[in-house]
């Protein structure tokens, strides 16, 4: 059994679905169901005993310790985080509380649990911390991509909070020996992403006949990683990664925001045509404060040491993403109305 935190969010829910598609090993899913946590993301598992959902905060030490003691997981995969840069600018305290204090509390519970394990169970235990490339800061147009040796230089409250959590994980390994693994991923996209991020926001606005807002000149460059490829990388890191190591996960798809939006508009013109091209709805708006200009991730270590490489290129991944949103308009409508917040269900054994 494994314990997943934040498993009702975008990447976490995709990971759980991917995990149970490849394995019958059960999952305990701990999620507080904040605004981006959506149990509809896990609808295929509604009656699946392999998935046990527990609503709760990673900062509730007694709850986490109780789950660990009762279910005896062999690993913790830690997704739970506040992750939207704009929200971190407007309300940084929530990011400190969850990403730093919450991670610390989770680490303490995991460390106490691990120290009580015996023999093979203790040596096999892993704590996989899922982080971001934003901890490294920004790159110039000709700078080499971030590697695991790149200096940390976070430029937003979100990035700073994730950098702090990364350092706590590192310290827990070097001080106490807790067998941790850290992954730093590039910009994820794909099904079930909350529509505050660029790609799902553009799709939602386009289908609603609204403007497509693009920050500044739209020339900010990101490395785009299809969420299914990210899930495969995490499974591989958990299976074969070396404790104490950091692995960058990238999609090998650098593209500017405006080019992403243009590509999306062209796909939507073909898949869901409207009166006039969707490109005509693009509206450049005031740039975000402290907006990093470029991220790029060198995932060579992960490829060399663990044999992982992305299966999707940007064209194929984006086409899959657009078709998912078009086929799941009820999901998007529930997000827009807030109705998903009223959904409560559990499977498996109660905590």
QUITA-V699400 format. One record per residue. N is the residue number from 1. SS is DSSP state (@ for helix, = for strand, . for the rest). BURIAL is + if it has 24 or more other C-alpha atoms within 12 Angstrom, else -. D_FIRST is the distance of its C-alpha to the first C-alpha in whole Angstrom. Layout:
# QUITA-V699400
n: [N & N]
ss: [SS & SS]
burial: [BURIAL & BURIAL]
d_first: [D_FIRST & D_FIRST]
This chain:
# QUITA-V699400
n: [1 & 2 & 3 & 4 & 5 & 6 & 7 & 8 & 9 & 10 & 11 & 12 & 13 & 14 & 15 & 16 & 17 & 18 & 19 & 20 & 21 & 22 & 23 & 24 & 25 & 26 & 27 & 28 & 29 & 30 & 31 & 32 & 33 & 34 & 35 & 36 & 37 & 38 & 39 & 40 & 41 & 42 & 43 & 44 & 45 & 46 & 47 & 48 & 49 & 50 & 51 & 52 & 53 & 54 & 55 & 56 & 57 & 58 & 59 & 60 & 61 & 62 & 63 & 64 & 65 & 66 & 67 & 68 & 69 & 70 & 71 & 72 & 73 & 74 & 75 & 76 & 77 & 78 & 79 & 80 & 81 & 82 & 83 & 84 & 85 & 86 & 87 & 88 & 89 & 90 & 91 & 92 & 93 & 94 & 95 & 96 & 97 & 98 & 99 & 100 & 101 & 102 & 103 & 104 & 105 & 106 & 107 & 108 & 109 & 110 & 111 & 112 & 113 & 114 & 115 & 116 & 117 & 118 & 119 & 120 & 121 & 122 & 123 & 124 & 125 & 126 & 127 & 128 & 129 & 130 & 131 & 132 & 133 & 134 & 135 & 136 & 137 & 138 & 139 & 140 & 141 & 142 & 143 & 144 & 145 & 146 & 147 & 148 & 149 & 150 & 151 & 152 & 153 & 154 & 155 & 156 & 157 & 158 & 159 & 160 & 161 & 162 & 163 & 164 & 165 & 166 & 167 & 168 & 169 & 170 & 171 & 172 & 173 & 174 & 175 & 176 & 177 & 178 & 179 & 180 & 181 & 182 & 183 & 184 & 185 & 186 & 187 & 188 & 189 & 190 & 191 & 192 & 193 & 194 & 195 & 196 & 197 & 198 & 199 & 200 & 201 & 202 & 203 & 204 & 205 & 206 & 207 & 208 & 209 & 210 & 211 & 212 & 213 & 214 & 215 & 216 & 217 & 218 & 219 & 220 & 221 & 222 & 223 & 224 & 225 & 226 & 227 & 228 & 229 & 230 & 231 & 232 & 233 & 234 & 235 & 236 & 237 & 238 & 239 & 240 & 241 & 242 & 243 & 244 & 245 & 246 & 247 & 248 & 249 & 250 & 251 & 252 & 253 & 254 & 255 & 256 & 257 & 258 & 259 & 260 & 261 & 262 & 263 & 264 & 265 & 266 & 267 & 268 & 269 & 270 & 271 & 272 & 273 & 274 & 275 & 276 & 277 & 278 & 279 & 280 & 281 & 282 & 283 & 284 & 285 & 286 & 287 & 288 & 289 & 290 & 291 & 292 & 293 & 294 & 295 & 296 & 297 & 298 & 299 & 300 & 301 & 302 & 303 & 304 & 305 & 306 & 307 & 308 & 309 & 310 & 311 & 312 & 313 & 314 & 315 & 316 & 317 & 318 & 319 & 320 & 321 & 322 & 323 & 324 & 325 & 326 & 327 & 328 & 329 & 330 & 331 & 332 & 333 & 334 & 335 & 336 & 337 & 338 & 339 & 340 & 341 & 342 & 343 & 344 & 345 & 346 & 347 & 348 & 349 & 350 & 351]
ss: [. & = & = & = & = & . & . & . & . & @ & @ & @ & @ & @ & @ & @ & @ & @ & @ & @ & @ & @ & . & . & . & . & = & = & = & = & = & . & . & . & . & . & . & . & @ & @ & @ & @ & @ & @ & @ & . & . & . & . & . & = & = & = & = & = & . & . & . & . & . & @ & @ & @ & @ & @ & @ & @ & @ & @ & @ & @ & . & . & . & = & = & = & = & . & . & . & . & . & . & @ & @ & @ & @ & @ & @ & . & @ & @ & @ & @ & @ & @ & @ & @ & @ & @ & @ & @ & @ & @ & @ & @ & @ & @ & @ & @ & @ & @ & @ & @ & . & . & . & @ & @ & @ & @ & @ & @ & . & = & = & = & = & = & = & = & @ & @ & @ & @ & . & . & . & . & . & . & . & . & . & = & . & . & . & . & . & . & . & . & . & . & @ & @ & @ & @ & @ & @ & @ & @ & @ & @ & @ & @ & @ & @ & @ & @ & @ & @ & @ & @ & . & . & . & = & = & = & = & = & = & . & = & = & = & . & . & . & . & . & . & . & . & @ & @ & @ & @ & @ & @ & @ & @ & @ & @ & . & . & . & . & = & = & = & = & . & . & . & . & . & = & = & = & = & = & = & @ & @ & @ & @ & @ & @ & @ & @ & @ & @ & @ & @ & @ & @ & . & . & . & . & . & = & = & = & = & . & . & . & . & = & = & = & @ & @ & @ & @ & @ & @ & @ & @ & @ & @ & @ & @ & @ & @ & @ & . & . & . & . & . & . & @ & @ & @ & @ & = & = & = & = & . & . & . & . & . & . & . & . & = & . & . & = & . & . & @ & @ & @ & @ & @ & @ & @ & . & . & . & . & . & . & . & @ & @ & @ & @ & @ & @ & @ & @ & @ & @ & @ & @ & @ & @ & . & @ & @ & @ & @ & @ & @ & @ & @ & @ & . & @ & @ & @ & @ & . & . & . & . & . & . & . & . & .]
burial: [+ & + & + & + & + & + & + & + & + & + & + & + & + & + & + & + & + & + & + & + & - & - & - & - & - & + & + & + & + & + & + & + & + & + & + & + & + & + & + & + & + & + & + & - & + & - & - & + & - & + & + & + & + & + & + & + & + & + & + & + & + & - & + & + & + & + & + & + & - & - & + & + & + & + & + & + & + & + & + & + & + & + & + & + & + & + & - & + & + & - & - & + & - & + & + & + & + & + & + & + & + & + & + & + & + & + & + & + & + & + & + & + & + & + & - & - & - & - & - & - & - & + & - & + & + & + & + & + & + & + & + & + & + & + & + & + & + & + & + & - & - & - & - & - & + & + & + & + & - & + & - & + & - & + & + & + & + & + & + & + & + & + & + & + & + & + & + & + & + & + & + & + & + & - & - & - & + & + & + & + & + & + & + & + & + & + & + & + & + & + & + & + & + & + & + & + & + & + & + & + & + & + & + & + & + & + & + & - & - & - & - & + & + & + & + & - & - & + & + & + & + & + & + & + & + & + & + & + & + & + & + & + & + & + & + & + & + & + & - & - & + & + & + & + & + & + & + & + & + & + & + & + & + & + & + & + & + & + & + & + & + & + & + & + & + & + & + & + & - & - & - & + & - & - & - & - & - & + & + & - & + & + & + & - & - & - & - & + & - & - & + & + & + & + & + & + & + & + & + & - & + & + & - & - & - & + & - & + & + & + & - & + & + & + & - & + & + & + & + & + & + & + & - & - & + & + & - & - & - & - & + & + & - & - & + & - & - & - & - & + & - & - & - & - & + & + & + & - & - & - & -]
d_first: [0 & 4 & 7 & 10 & 13 & 16 & 14 & 18 & 20 & 21 & 19 & 16 & 16 & 17 & 14 & 12 & 15 & 15 & 11 & 11 & 15 & 14 & 11 & 9 & 6 & 5 & 6 & 7 & 11 & 13 & 17 & 20 & 22 & 25 & 27 & 25 & 22 & 22 & 20 & 23 & 21 & 18 & 20 & 19 & 16 & 18 & 18 & 14 & 12 & 9 & 10 & 10 & 13 & 15 & 18 & 19 & 20 & 18 & 21 & 21 & 20 & 20 & 17 & 15 & 15 & 15 & 12 & 10 & 12 & 11 & 7 & 7 & 5 & 6 & 8 & 9 & 11 & 14 & 17 & 18 & 22 & 25 & 27 & 30 & 33 & 36 & 34 & 33 & 37 & 38 & 35 & 34 & 33 & 30 & 29 & 30 & 28 & 24 & 24 & 26 & 25 & 22 & 21 & 22 & 21 & 17 & 18 & 20 & 17 & 15 & 17 & 18 & 15 & 15 & 18 & 17 & 15 & 17 & 17 & 15 & 12 & 14 & 16 & 12 & 11 & 12 & 13 & 14 & 17 & 19 & 22 & 26 & 29 & 31 & 30 & 33 & 36 & 38 & 40 & 43 & 44 & 45 & 42 & 39 & 36 & 33 & 32 & 29 & 33 & 34 & 35 & 34 & 36 & 34 & 37 & 36 & 34 & 31 & 31 & 32 & 29 & 26 & 28 & 28 & 24 & 24 & 27 & 25 & 22 & 24 & 26 & 23 & 22 & 26 & 27 & 24 & 22 & 18 & 17 & 17 & 18 & 20 & 21 & 24 & 25 & 28 & 29 & 26 & 27 & 26 & 25 & 24 & 26 & 28 & 31 & 32 & 32 & 34 & 33 & 32 & 35 & 38 & 36 & 36 & 40 & 41 & 40 & 42 & 45 & 45 & 45 & 43 & 43 & 43 & 43 & 46 & 47 & 44 & 44 & 41 & 39 & 35 & 33 & 31 & 27 & 26 & 23 & 21 & 22 & 21 & 17 & 18 & 19 & 16 & 14 & 16 & 17 & 13 & 14 & 17 & 18 & 20 & 19 & 22 & 23 & 23 & 23 & 25 & 24 & 28 & 29 & 32 & 34 & 36 & 38 & 40 & 39 & 42 & 42 & 38 & 40 & 43 & 41 & 39 & 42 & 43 & 40 & 41 & 44 & 44 & 41 & 42 & 46 & 48 & 51 & 51 & 49 & 46 & 47 & 50 & 48 & 46 & 47 & 47 & 47 & 47 & 44 & 42 & 42 & 41 & 40 & 39 & 41 & 38 & 35 & 34 & 31 & 32 & 28 & 30 & 28 & 25 & 27 & 28 & 26 & 23 & 25 & 24 & 26 & 26 & 27 & 29 & 32 & 33 & 35 & 33 & 30 & 33 & 34 & 30 & 30 & 33 & 33 & 30 & 31 & 34 & 32 & 30 & 33 & 32 & 29 & 32 & 34 & 31 & 31 & 34 & 35 & 32 & 31 & 28 & 28 & 28 & 25 & 23 & 20 & 17 & 15 & 13 & 13 & 15 & 14]
